[in-house]
Amino acid sequence: MNSRQDSKPVSTGSSSSTIWIIGGIVALLVVAAGTVAIVSSTDNAATPTSVTVTSVNDQGTVDTVVLKQTQPVQVAGGGLPPLGDSTGAGDPAFGQQAPSLVGKSFDGSPVTVSPGKATLIVFLAHWCPHCQREVPRLVSWFQLGQVPTGLDVIGVATATTTTRDNYPPSVWLQRETFPWPILADSDTQTAATAFGLDSFPFFVLVDATGKVVLRQAGEVETADLTAKINAALGN
């Protein structure tokens, strides 16, 4: 993917405490509500694989889950062109049918993106500082009840690599209490490529018929995002 993926600046318009331990493996200790979760990874190359999360509750029950940081993604339909510097109706993808995605979250839960309901798809990279600033805004947007009525939101964790900051994305998004389903993109960024991503964060709004009505690159204040979504959907 090209250099524009280094991210864009902001447009106008609660998490658990953590301790990182670095040695032969990477470990994260999360303490919340009487539960200790130990997250470990033995990755030593740029190819993302998985992390293991072990939770121990107050009764001593142990639960271990393997979270794959990338997952296969199936695409149906044609891909969208890159956004470039276009906006609004000048976007070359405006009015096009968005591709459908079938994939999985980090824990293997199915996640799909397909026509049927207005949906905002948010593409995020764990190492992107603009994404790291945008996610808390989106969490607050949800917690304050400011998400437009009837809108679905799906996150896509993409451009994942063990050699860049803030890995793994599953731990980052859990720590930030990201409230929506998350699709883990493939090693080759299948989902991001299909939607024409060229910088981070990247927002794609599709209407109930699956047509692209808005794409937005870079940080955006939630009031501005709400206004753009309502305008694009005719609310």
C-alpha positions in Angstrom: 0.0 0.0 0.0 1.3 3.5 -0.8 2.8 6.1 1.4 -0.5 8.0 1.9 -1.4 5.3 4.4 0.8 7.1 7.0 -2.5 8.9 7.9 -4.0 12.4 7.7 -4.5 15.2 10.2 -7.8 16.2 11.9 -10.6 17.7 9.7 -12.5 20.7 11.0 -15.5 20.4 12.3 -11.8 4.5 29.8 -10.1 1.9 29.5 -8.6 -0.7 32.0 -5.1 0.0 33.5 -2.3 -1.9 31.6 1.3 -2.9 32.2 3.6 -3.9 29.4 6.3 -6.4 30.0 8.9 -6.9 27.3 11.2 -9.9 27.2 11.3 -13.1 25.1 7.6 -12.6 24.6 5.3 -9.6 24.9 2.9 -9.8 27.7 0.0 -7.5 28.8 -1.6 -7.6 32.2 -5.1 -6.2 32.4 -6.8 -5.9 35.8 -10.6 -5.2 35.8 -13.5 -6.3 37.9 -11.5 -8.9 39.8 -10.2 -10.6 36.6 -6.6 -10.8 35.5 -6.0 -11.3 31.8 -2.6 -12.3 30.5 -2.0 -11.6 26.8 1.1 -13.1 25.2 2.6 -13.3 21.8 5.6 -15.2 20.5 5.7 -13.5 17.2 9.3 -12.4 16.2 8.6 -11.4 12.6 6.5 -8.9 10.7 3.9 -11.5 9.7 1.0 -11.2 12.2 -0.3 -14.4 13.7 -2.1 -14.5 17.0 -2.0 -13.7 20.7 -3.2 -15.9 23.5 -5.5 -14.3 26.2 -5.7 -16.2 29.5 -8.3 -14.9 32.0 -8.4 -15.9 35.7 -11.5 -14.8 37.7 -11.9 -14.6 41.5 -12.9 -18.2 41.7 -9.7 -19.3 40.0 -11.4 -20.4 36.7 -9.0 -20.2 33.8 -10.2 -19.4 30.3 -7.8 -19.2 27.4 -8.7 -17.7 24.0 -6.4 -17.5 20.9 -7.0 -14.2 19.1 -5.9 -14.1 15.4 -4.8 -10.6 14.5 -5.5 -11.2 10.8 -8.2 -13.3 9.3 -9.1 -14.4 5.7 -11.6 -12.0 4.0 -13.8 -12.8 1.1 -14.9 -10.0 -1.2 -17.9 -10.1 -3.5 -18.3 -7.3 -6.1 -15.9 -4.9 -7.7 -13.4 -2.9 -5.7 -13.6 0.9 -5.2 -11.0 3.3 -6.6 -8.7 5.2 -4.1 -10.2 8.3 -2.6 -7.2 10.5 -3.3 -7.9 14.2 -2.6 -11.6 14.0 -3.7 -14.5 14.8 -1.4 -18.3 14.5 -1.5 -19.8 13.9 -4.9 -16.3 14.3 -6.4 -15.2 11.0 -4.9 -14.8 8.5 -7.8 -16.6 5.9 -5.7 -19.6 8.1 -4.9 -22.8 6.2 -5.9 -21.0 3.0 -6.6 -22.1 -0.3 -5.2 -19.7 -1.1 -2.3 -18.2 -4.6 -2.3 -19.5 -7.1 0.3 -17.1 -8.5 2.9 -17.3 -11.8 4.7 -14.7 -12.3 7.4 -14.1 -12.9 11.1 -13.2 -10.9 14.2 -10.1 -11.7 16.3 -11.8 -14.5 18.1 -13.3 -16.1 15.0 -16.8 -14.6 15.3 -18.3 -14.0 11.8 -18.4 -10.4 10.6 -20.1 -9.4 7.4 -20.4 -6.1 5.5 -23.4 -6.3 3.0 -26.4 -4.3 1.9 -29.5 -4.1 4.1 -28.8 -1.2 6.5 -26.9 2.1 6.4 -23.4 1.2 7.7 -20.3 3.2 8.6 -17.2 1.1 8.1 -14.2 2.5 10.0 -10.7 1.3 8.9 -8.0 1.5 11.6 -4.3 0.7 11.9 -3.0 -0.1 15.3 0.3 1.9 14.7 -1.4 5.0 13.3 -1.3 7.9 15.8 -4.4 9.5 14.2 -6.3 6.3 14.6 -5.2 6.1 18.2 -6.7 9.6 18.7 -9.8 8.9 16.7 -10.9 5.7 18.5 -11.6 7.4 21.9 -13.7 10.0 20.1 -15.8 7.2 18.5 -16.2 5.5 21.8 -17.4 8.7 23.4 -19.7 9.2 20.4 -21.3 5.9 21.2 -21.4 6.3 25.0 -23.1 9.7 24.7 -25.8 8.4 22.4 -24.7 10.6 19.5 -24.5 7.9 16.8 -27.3 8.7 14.2 -30.4 6.5 14.7 -30.5 3.4 12.6 -26.8 3.4 11.7 -24.6 0.3 12.0 -20.9 0.7 12.6 -18.3 -1.9 11.9 -14.5 -1.5 12.5 -11.9 -3.0 10.3 -8.4 -3.6 11.8 -6.0 -3.5 8.9 -2.3 -3.0 8.0 -1.5 -5.2 11.0 2.2 -5.9 11.7 4.2 -7.0 14.7 7.0 -4.7 14.0 5.1 -1.4 14.5 3.8 0.4 17.6 0.7 -0.6 19.6 0.6 -4.3 18.5 -1.6 -6.3 18.8 -4.7 -4.5 17.6 -7.1 -6.8 19.5 -5.6 -5.6 22.8 -5.7 -2.0 21.8 -9.3 -2.0 20.8 -10.4 -4.0 23.8 -8.5 -1.6 26.1 -10.3 1.4 24.4 -13.7 -0.5 24.8 -14.5 -0.2 21.1 -18.2 -1.0 21.1 -18.9 -2.3 17.6 -18.0 -5.5 15.7 -14.5 -5.6 14.4 -13.4 -7.4 11.2 -9.7 -8.5 11.3 -8.4 -7.8 7.8 -6.1 -10.3 6.0 -2.3 -10.2 5.9 -2.6 -8.7 2.5 -5.2 -6.1 3.5 -7.9 -7.5 1.3 -10.8 -5.5 2.9 -8.8 -2.2 2.8 -7.9 -2.6 -0.8 -11.4 -3.5 -1.8 -12.7 -0.2 -0.4 -9.9 2.0 -1.9 -8.2 2.9 1.3 -5.2 5.2 0.9 -4.7 6.7 4.4 -5.8 6.3 8.0 -8.3 6.5 9.6 -10.6 5.8 6.7 -14.4 6.0 6.9 -16.8 4.6 4.3 -20.6 5.2 4.6 -22.9 3.0 2.6 -26.7 3.4 2.4 -29.2 0.6 2.9 -28.8 -0.5 -0.7 -25.0 -0.8 -0.3 -24.1 2.3 -2.4 -21.2 4.5 -1.3 -22.6 7.9 -0.1 -19.5 9.2 1.8 -15.8 8.5 2.2 -13.7 10.4 4.7 -10.0 10.1 5.3 -8.2 11.4 8.4 -9.2 12.3 11.9 -12.7 13.9 12.2 -14.5 15.4 15.2 -17.7 13.5 16.0 -20.0 16.5 15.6 -18.6 16.9 12.1 -18.9 13.2 11.4 -22.5 13.2 12.5 -23.4 16.1 10.3 -21.8 14.5 7.3 -23.5 11.2 7.9 -26.9 12.8 8.3 -26.4 14.9 5.2 -25.3 11.9 3.1 -28.2 9.8 4.2 -30.7 12.6 3.9 -31.6 12.5 7.6 
